[in-house]
Amino acid sequence: YDPAAAAAEAAAQQSVQQKLMQEVVPLLQQQKLPEAIAALDKLIVEHPEIAQLHLIKGTLLLQDGQGDAAYEALDAALELESDNAQMHNELAWTIATEPTITDRRLPVARGWAERAVELTEGKDASILDTLARIEFDMGEIQKAVETQSKAVEVADGDLKTELQSTLEKYQAKLPK
């Protein structure tokens, strides 16, 4: 652990947060999406190592209907955070469920969800639930039932009840 490097990284993060608030957020509030994306691009040139910038850019590009560029930015974020199971899962869930996304690339989302499952060794019920949802949406009902069953198995409390309900919906769609 290098305290000087950690302090420098924290300062860079803070500087980027300030620039986001000063330069990008006002443009978004004015609904100037192309200008906000351009401002983000400048920040990414200055700080290509900050995954959050790529993540925000990818999200904005998805909203703007620019699928190829959006997925490229999201992949860049995940490359920088390759061991971050939560980020992989959140992006996969967003792609699978966000109603405003018109370019829904389920095979890509599935890869992200599978990586999250791998990183958590299949022990995170919410992450398994994400993978099952994507499998279900891709028409792989049997696989979704198997994955959702694992999610129920590792869950507890209210989450277990919720996941069991989802499992029953998936089971109802199995061919008779």
VENHULIN-V596343 format. One record per residue. SS is DSSP state (h for helix, s for strand, l for the rest). PHI is phi in degrees with one decimal (999 if undefined). NEAR is the number of other ideal C-beta (glycine too) atoms within 12 Angstrom. Layout:
ss=[SS:SS]
phi=[PHI:PHI]
near=[NEAR:NEAR]
This chain:
ss=[l:l:h:h:h:h:h:h:h:h:h:h:h:h:h:h:h:h:h:h:h:h:h:h:h:h:h:h:h:l:l:l:h:h:h:h:h:h:h:h:h:h:h:h:h:h:l:l:l:l:h:h:h:h:h:h:h:h:h:h:h:h:h:l:l:l:h:h:h:h:h:h:h:h:h:h:h:h:h:h:l:l:l:l:h:h:h:h:h:h:h:h:h:h:h:h:h:l:l:l:l:l:l:l:l:h:h:h:h:h:h:h:h:h:h:h:h:h:h:l:l:l:l:l:h:h:h:h:h:h:h:h:h:h:h:h:h:l:l:l:h:h:h:h:h:h:h:h:h:h:h:h:h:h:l:l:h:h:h:h:h:h:h:h:h:h:h:h:h:h:h:h:l:l:l:l]
phi=[999:-111.5:-59.7:-66.9:-65.8:-64.0:-65.7:-64.7:-65.1:-63.3:-65.2:-63.9:-60.4:-64.2:-61.4:-64.7:-59.6:-61.6:-64.3:-59.0:-67.1:-82.9:-108.4:-91.2:-58.2:-59.3:-65.5:-67.1:-63.8:-88.4:58.3:-103.2:-62.0:-59.7:-68.6:-64.2:-64.7:-63.1:-64.1:-63.3:-57.7:-63.0:-66.0:-66.9:-62.4:-72.8:-136.1:-65.9:-84.5:-95.4:-59.1:-56.9:-65.3:-65.4:-63.9:-63.4:-60.0:-59.0:-63.9:-64.9:-65.0:-61.8:-62.4:-88.2:76.2:-100.5:-55.9:-58.6:-65.8:-63.1:-66.4:-63.3:-66.1:-65.9:-61.8:-62.0:-61.4:-71.4:-63.7:-70.6:-120.3:-62.9:-104.6:-96.1:-62.2:-64.2:-65.3:-58.9:-65.4:-61.6:-67.4:-61.6:-63.6:-61.0:-61.1:-74.3:-121.3:-69.0:-65.6:-80.9:-79.8:-96.3:-104.2:-91.4:-97.0:-61.6:-61.2:-67.7:-59.7:-62.1:-59.8:-65.0:-65.0:-62.4:-64.3:-63.7:-62.0:-59.6:-64.5:-99.8:55.6:67.4:-108.0:-108.9:-61.3:-64.8:-70.0:-61.9:-61.0:-61.3:-61.0:-61.8:-60.1:-66.8:-59.1:-61.5:-65.3:-87.0:86.0:-94.1:-63.1:-59.6:-63.5:-61.6:-61.8:-62.7:-67.3:-64.9:-61.7:-64.1:-61.1:-61.6:-59.0:-93.1:-85.2:-146.5:62.7:-61.9:-62.3:-59.8:-62.2:-62.6:-69.2:-64.5:-62.3:-63.6:-57.7:-63.9:-63.8:-66.0:-60.8:-65.5:-94.2:-63.4:-63.0:-82.1]
near=[7:8:9:10:11:12:13:14:18:15:15:22:21:16:20:30:21:15:26:30:17:14:27:32:20:16:24:23:13:13:13:18:24:20:21:29:31:20:30:39:24:21:31:30:15:18:25:22:21:29:29:31:38:36:31:35:38:40:32:34:33:33:26:28:16:23:21:17:25:34:29:21:33:41:29:28:33:35:22:23:28:18:16:23:30:22:30:40:37:28:42:40:29:30:38:31:22:19:10:15:28:16:23:24:28:27:19:31:37:33:24:40:46:27:29:37:32:21:23:27:13:23:19:27:34:32:40:41:41:41:41:41:36:38:34:33:27:25:15:23:24:19:24:35:26:23:35:40:27:27:39:29:21:24:27:16:12:11:21:22:15:20:32:23:19:30:32:17:20:30:22:15:20:19:9:6]
